[in-house]
Amino acid sequence: MLWFGRGCYHSGLYRPDKLGNGRLLNEIHPRPAPTIIPRSEHGISRSNVSENALKVLYRLKNSGYQAFIVGGGVRDLLLGLRPKDFDVATDAHPEEIRKLFRNSRLIGRRFRLAHVRFGRDIVEVATFRAGGDGREDDQERSDSGRILRDNVYGGIEDDIWRRDFTINALYYNIEDYSVWDYTGGMEDLKSRTLRLIDDPWVRYREDPVRMLRATRFAAKLGFTIAPETLAPIRDLGPLLADVPAARLFEESLKLFQTGHAVASFNKLLEYDLLSYLFPSAAALIQGEDGEAVAAFIRKGLNNTDERVAEDKSISPMFLYAVFLWPGVRRLAERLALDQNVRDYEAMQEAMYRVVAEQTARTSLPKRFSVPMKEMLALQRRFLTQKGVRAERFLEHRCFRAAYDFLVLRSRCGEVDPAVADWWTHVQEAGEDERRTVFETTRRSPRRRRSRRGGRRSRPSGQDSP
């Protein structure tokens, strides 16, 4: 099998320098033949492929087009995992796909794709991409080498060079149920190795997010990153500063909300990438209390991993609170001391500054940032345990989230565990016991105040006499 990504690299036909200025002998990729693994020699069964993905594959095939499952779906099936979704690759162009599927729409500027919708289920269909061989095409790059637009169509032998890792460049052919391997992905799956296709220095410059993807796959799959794939990451990490904040937000969710958050966190620290996602947390981890901050974050992330494993709901609000709280807390303490302001005002100012710094790096939609700040501001209310205001705190819309965060803080030694235990007991207590604990009397129902000088409004649909 002729594989440029590794074979030519080691044979000396490809000589990349540290700046990623690799040169090919004829300035174009070779046209390798794939290693074809027949159905009898791999473990993929159509019964494990979603019904909707099969519908898309068969309609493309029956219309005369090539149709493959590619990427993580093939990788996970071969590893015995359950894929979250299935991506389809084909030689049909986006407009042709749109005509075949009335339930589809075209999306994307950087990569033109078709989304075929079956209710809430979406099957993503991409045309084989080419480019990168010096010809005139519809590809646009930034000064740093990052690909801004890449709608260059070709065949499957071109498409393999646009994939990132060898284990994500395996194609399942619906024609005969075989797996096509151009880059040694099957070998890397067996050795549990994560390896970029082609020159890593160039590939990371094309898309810096690949450094985060390498981190995520290594954490998720427990794979070892190949030495040549790992080598450029620390040097090229600053390129992540040019990636849109919205895209880094999505990558953060994939890193920390898919069941391997603690492992992802440890990998980001190891590869010096955390500062490009959560700058305030990364800075504190480098300081005197670094071990305590890291321990707090790990406990919070472990809580998220446990909830994912138990199929419980999770929210970016809590995730970002875990990363931002150490910075907010320390800044609030400093502001209260230096500016002699009340604790509440110091907390509000600290949250404003830290969240503003964070959203400049990874965007955090207001539907998450607003309740997150409210949840953090409520932490001080747990110290008040007597009176009507404390009792009514149980009815606050953010109480449960704030309580969960209090429990996390107590487990890290930041709050007296007795405080968290007290609020746990109060929630489980009956009404009479709560009044005793809060030292309150039975409250009378609130009377609805009528509008001054007017008659009470009648229910709609009733006529006046």
C-alpha positions in Angstrom: 0.0 0.0 0.0 1.4 3.4 -1.0 0.7 5.9 1.8 2.2 9.3 1.5 1.1 10.5 5.0 3.6 8.2 6.7 5.5 6.1 4.2 6.9 9.0 2.2 7.6 10.9 5.4 9.8 8.2 6.7 11.4 7.3 3.4 12.6 10.8 2.9 10.5 11.8 -0.1 8.8 14.4 2.1 11.0 16.8 4.0 9.0 19.2 6.2 10.8 22.0 8.1 9.6 23.5 11.4 7.6 26.2 9.6 5.6 23.6 7.7 7.2 24.4 4.4 7.2 20.8 3.2 7.8 20.0 -0.5 6.6 17.1 -2.6 8.8 15.8 -5.4 6.2 16.7 -8.0 4.3 19.2 -5.8 1.1 17.1 -5.8 -0.1 14.2 -3.7 0.4 10.8 -5.2 -2.7 8.8 -6.2 -2.6 5.7 -3.9 -4.8 2.7 -4.3 -6.7 1.8 -1.2 -6.4 -1.3 0.9 -9.9 -2.8 0.7 -11.0 -4.8 3.7 -13.9 -7.0 2.7 -17.0 -7.5 4.9 -15.7 -10.8 6.2 -12.6 -9.2 7.7 -14.1 -6.3 9.6 -16.7 -6.0 12.3 -19.1 -3.4 10.9 -22.7 -4.5 10.6 -25.4 -2.5 8.9 -27.6 -3.3 11.9 -25.5 -0.9 13.9 -25.9 1.9 11.3 -28.8 4.3 11.7 -31.8 3.6 9.5 -31.7 7.2 8.2 -28.1 7.0 7.3 -28.8 3.8 5.3 -31.6 5.6 3.5 -29.3 8.3 2.4 -26.6 5.9 1.3 -28.9 3.7 -0.7 -30.6 6.6 -2.5 -27.2 8.0 -3.5 -26.1 4.6 -4.7 -29.3 3.8 -6.6 -29.0 7.2 -8.3 -25.5 6.3 -9.7 -23.3 8.0 -7.1 -20.7 6.7 -4.8 -21.7 6.7 -1.2 -19.6 6.0 1.9 -19.8 6.4 5.7 -16.6 8.2 6.7 -15.0 9.6 9.9 -16.0 8.9 13.5 -18.9 6.7 12.6 -16.6 4.1 10.9 -13.9 4.5 13.6 -16.3 3.9 16.5 -18.0 1.0 14.8 -14.6 -0.7 14.3 -13.8 0.0 18.0 -17.0 -1.5 19.2 -18.4 1.8 20.3 -21.8 3.3 19.5 -21.5 6.3 17.1 -23.3 9.4 17.9 -24.0 10.2 14.3 -23.0 9.1 10.8 -21.4 11.3 8.2 -21.8 10.5 4.5 -19.2 11.2 1.7 -20.2 11.1 -1.9 -19.1 12.2 -5.4 -22.5 14.0 -5.8 -22.2 17.7 -5.7 -24.2 19.7 -3.1 -26.8 20.9 -5.7 -27.3 17.3 -6.9 -27.7 16.1 -3.3 -30.3 18.9 -2.8 -32.3 17.6 -5.8 -32.2 14.0 -4.5 -33.4 14.8 -1.0 -36.3 17.2 -0.6 -35.8 17.1 3.1 -32.3 18.6 2.8 -30.7 22.0 2.9 -27.3 23.3 2.0 -25.2 24.9 4.8 -21.8 26.4 5.3 -19.5 28.8 3.6 -16.1 27.3 4.6 -17.3 23.8 3.7 -20.4 23.5 1.6 -22.5 20.6 3.1 -26.0 19.1 2.8 -28.0 18.3 5.9 -30.7 15.7 5.3 -33.3 15.9 8.0 -35.4 13.1 9.3 -37.4 14.8 12.1 -34.7 15.6 14.8 -32.2 13.4 13.2 -29.8 15.0 10.7 -27.5 13.1 8.3 -24.6 15.2 7.1 -23.6 14.6 3.5 -20.4 16.1 2.1 -19.0 16.0 -1.4 -15.5 14.6 -1.9 -13.1 17.5 -1.6 -9.8 18.1 -3.5 -7.5 21.1 -3.8 -4.1 21.8 -2.4 -2.2 20.9 -5.6 -1.7 24.4 -6.9 -4.5 24.6 -9.4 -7.1 27.3 -9.6 -9.9 26.5 -7.2 -12.3 27.9 -4.7 -10.0 27.7 -1.7 -9.1 30.7 0.5 -6.4 30.8 3.2 -5.4 33.3 5.8 -1.8 34.7 6.1 -1.1 32.1 8.8 -2.2 29.2 6.5 -5.7 28.7 8.0 -8.3 27.5 5.5 -11.1 30.0 5.3 -13.0 28.5 2.4 -12.6 25.0 0.9 -15.2 24.1 -1.7 -13.0 22.2 -4.1 -14.5 19.0 -5.3 -12.8 15.9 -6.5 -12.8 12.1 -6.1 -12.3 9.9 -3.1 -8.6 9.7 -3.8 -8.4 13.5 -3.4 -10.7 13.5 -0.4 -8.4 11.4 1.8 -5.9 14.3 2.0 -8.5 16.6 3.4 -9.2 14.3 6.4 -7.4 15.0 9.6 -6.4 11.8 11.3 -5.8 8.4 9.8 -8.4 6.7 12.0 -10.9 9.2 10.7 -10.1 8.5 7.0 -11.7 5.1 6.8 -14.5 4.7 4.3 -17.4 2.2 4.6 -18.6 1.5 1.1 -22.4 0.8 0.9 -21.8 -0.9 -2.5 -20.2 -4.0 -1.2 -20.0 -3.3 2.6 -16.2 -3.1 2.5 -13.9 -0.6 4.3 -11.4 1.4 2.2 -8.2 2.4 3.9 -5.8 4.8 2.1 -3.7 6.0 5.0 -3.0 3.1 7.4 -5.9 3.9 9.6 -6.7 0.3 10.4 -3.1 -0.3 11.6 -3.3 2.8 13.8 -6.7 1.7 15.2 -5.0 -1.6 16.2 -2.1 0.1 17.8 -4.3 2.8 19.4 -2.3 5.6 17.8 -3.6 9.0 16.8 -1.7 10.3 13.7 -2.3 13.2 11.4 -2.3 12.6 7.7 0.5 14.5 5.9 2.7 17.1 7.5 1.5 18.1 11.0 3.0 21.6 10.8 0.9 22.3 7.7 -2.2 20.6 8.9 -2.4 22.5 12.2 -1.8 25.8 10.3 -4.7 24.9 8.0 -7.0 24.4 10.9 -5.7 25.1 14.5 -8.7 23.4 16.0 -7.1 20.1 15.0 -4.9 20.5 18.0 -8.0 20.5 20.2 -9.4 17.5 18.2 -6.2 15.6 18.8 -6.5 16.3 22.5 -10.1 15.3 22.5 -9.6 12.0 20.7 -6.6 11.1 22.8 -8.8 11.6 25.9 -11.9 10.0 24.6 -10.4 6.9 23.0 -7.3 6.5 25.3 -5.1 6.7 22.3 -1.4 7.8 22.2 -0.6 10.7 19.9 2.1 9.9 17.5 5.4 11.8 18.2 5.4 13.7 14.9 1.7 14.7 15.4 2.3 15.8 19.0 5.6 17.7 18.4 4.1 21.0 16.9 1.3 21.5 19.3 3.1 23.6 21.9 4.7 25.8 19.3 1.5 26.3 17.2 -1.0 26.7 20.1 -1.1 30.5 19.7 -2.8 30.0 16.4 -5.9 29.2 18.3 -6.2 32.8 19.2 -7.3 33.4 15.6 -10.1 30.9 15.7 -13.7 32.4 16.0 -14.9 32.4 19.6 -18.1 30.6 18.7 -16.2 27.7 17.2 -14.0 27.4 20.3 -17.2 27.3 22.4 -18.5 24.3 20.5 -15.1 22.6 20.8 -15.2 23.2 24.6 -18.5 21.4 24.8 -17.1 18.5 22.9 -14.1 18.3 25.2 -16.0 18.6 28.5 -19.6 17.5 28.0 -19.2 14.1 26.3 -18.1 11.9 29.2 -14.3 12.4 29.3 -14.0 15.9 30.8 -11.3 15.0 33.4 -9.1 13.3 30.8 -9.5 16.2 28.4 -8.6 18.7 31.1 -5.4 16.7 32.0 -4.4 16.5 28.3 -5.0 20.3 27.8 -2.7 21.0 30.7 -0.1 18.5 29.4 -0.1 20.1 26.0 -0.3 23.8 27.2 -3.6 24.4 25.5 -5.9 25.3 28.4 -5.0 29.0 28.3 -6.5 29.3 24.8 -9.9 28.1 26.1 -10.0 29.2 29.8 -7.3 31.9 30.4 -8.2 32.8 34.0 -8.2 29.2 35.1 -4.9 28.4 33.3 -3.3 31.5 34.9 -4.3 30.5 38.4 -3.1 26.9 37.9 0.3 28.3 37.2 0.3 30.3 40.5 0.8 29.4 44.2 -2.6 27.8 44.7 -2.4 26.0 41.4 -2.9 22.5 42.8 -6.0 23.6 44.7 -7.5 25.3 41.7 -6.8 22.2 39.5 -8.3 19.9 42.1 -11.5 22.0 42.3 -11.9 21.9 38.5 -11.3 18.2 38.4 -14.0 17.6 41.0 -16.4 19.7 39.0 -15.6 17.9 35.7 -15.8 14.5 37.4 -19.3 15.5 38.5 -20.1 16.2 34.8 -18.6 12.9 33.7 -20.8 11.0 36.2 -23.9 12.8 35.1 -23.2 11.9 31.4 -22.6 8.3 32.4 -25.9 8.3 34.2 -27.7 10.0 31.2 -28.6 13.0 33.4 -28.9 16.5 32.1 -25.9 18.8 31.9 -25.5 22.5 31.1 -22.7 24.7 29.8 -23.7 27.0 32.6 -22.3 24.7 35.3 -19.3 23.8 33.2 -18.2 27.4 32.8 -19.0 28.1 36.4 -16.5 25.4 37.4 -13.7 27.0 35.3 -14.5 30.6 36.1 -15.3 30.5 39.8 -11.7 30.3 41.1 -10.9 33.5 39.1 -14.1 35.3 40.1 -13.6 34.4 43.8 -10.0 35.6 44.0 -10.7 38.8 42.0 -13.7 39.6 44.2 -11.6 39.2 47.4 -8.9 41.5 46.0 -11.5 44.2 44.9 -13.2 44.1 48.3 -9.8 44.6 50.0 -8.2 47.2 47.6 -11.3 49.3 46.8 -13.1 48.9 50.2 -16.4 47.9 48.6 -19.1 45.6 49.8 -18.7 41.9 49.1 -21.8 41.8 46.8 -20.5 44.7 44.7 -17.0 43.2 44.5 -18.5 39.9 43.4 -20.6 41.6 40.7 -17.6 43.5 39.3 -15.4 40.4 39.4 -17.9 38.4 37.5 -18.3 41.1 34.9 -14.5 41.2 34.3 -13.9 37.5 34.2 -16.9 36.7 32.0 -15.9 39.5 29.6 -12.4 38.0 29.3 -13.8 34.6 28.8 -16.4 35.4 26.1 -13.6 37.1 24.1 -11.9 33.8 24.0 -14.8 31.3 23.8 -18.2 32.8 23.3 -20.8 32.0 26.0 -24.4 32.7 25.0 -26.4 34.9 27.3 -28.8 32.0 27.9 -26.0 30.4 29.8 -23.9 33.4 31.1 -26.8 35.2 32.8 -28.0 32.3 35.0 -24.4 31.3 35.6 -23.6 34.7 37.1 -26.8 34.6 39.1 -25.9 31.1 40.4 -22.5 32.3 41.5 -23.9 35.4 43.1 -26.3 33.3 45.2 -23.5 31.4 46.9 -23.3 34.1 49.7 -27.0 33.5 50.5 -26.3 30.0 51.8 -24.6 31.6 54.9 -28.0 33.0 56.0 -30.0 30.3 57.6 -32.6 32.1 59.6 -35.7 34.1 58.8 -38.2 34.5 56.0 -35.7 35.5 53.4 -33.6 32.3 54.0 -36.8 30.2 53.8 -37.9 31.8 50.5 -34.5 31.2 49.1 -35.6 27.6 48.5 -38.2 28.9 46.0 -35.6 30.7 43.9 -35.4 29.6 40.3 -31.7 29.1 40.5 -31.6 27.5 43.9 -31.0 23.9 42.8 -28.1 24.8 40.5 -26.6 27.1 43.2 -27.0 24.3 45.8 -25.2 21.8 43.5 -22.4 24.3 43.2 -22.3 24.7 47.0 -22.0 21.0 47.4 -19.0 21.0 45.0 -17.4 23.8 47.0 -17.9 22.0 50.2 -16.3 18.8 48.9 -13.2 20.9 48.0 -12.9 22.4 51.4 -13.9 25.9 50.3 -17.1 25.8 52.4 -17.8 24.1 55.7 -19.4 20.8 54.8 -21.9 21.5 57.7 -23.4 24.3 55.6 -24.1 22.1 52.6 -25.4 19.3 54.9 -27.8 21.9 56.6 -29.3 22.9 53.3 -29.5 19.3 52.2 -31.5 18.5 55.4 -33.8 21.5 54.9 -34.8 20.5 51.4 -35.8 17.0 52.7 -37.7 18.4 55.8 -41.4 18.9 56.0 -43.2 22.2 56.2 -43.4 22.3 60.0 -39.8 21.3 60.5 -38.7 23.9 58.0 -40.5 26.7 60.0 -38.7 25.5 63.1 -35.4 25.4 61.5 -35.8 28.8 59.8 -37.4 30.2 63.0 -40.4 31.5 61.0 -44.2 31.3 61.6 -46.8 30.1 59.2 -47.1 32.5 56.3 -50.5 33.7 55.2 -51.2 33.4 51.5 -50.3 36.6 49.7 -53.4 38.7 48.9 -53.7 39.8 45.4 -53.6 43.6 45.3 -56.4 45.1 43.2 -55.7 48.0 40.9 -56.3 51.3 42.6 -59.5 53.1 41.5 -60.7 50.4 39.1 -62.9 47.4 39.0 -61.4 43.9 39.1 -61.0 42.6 35.6 -63.3 39.8 34.5 -62.1 36.6 33.0 -61.9 36.7 29.3 -64.8 35.2 27.4 -67.4 36.4 29.9 -69.9 39.2 29.1 -70.8 42.0 31.6 -74.4 42.0 32.8 
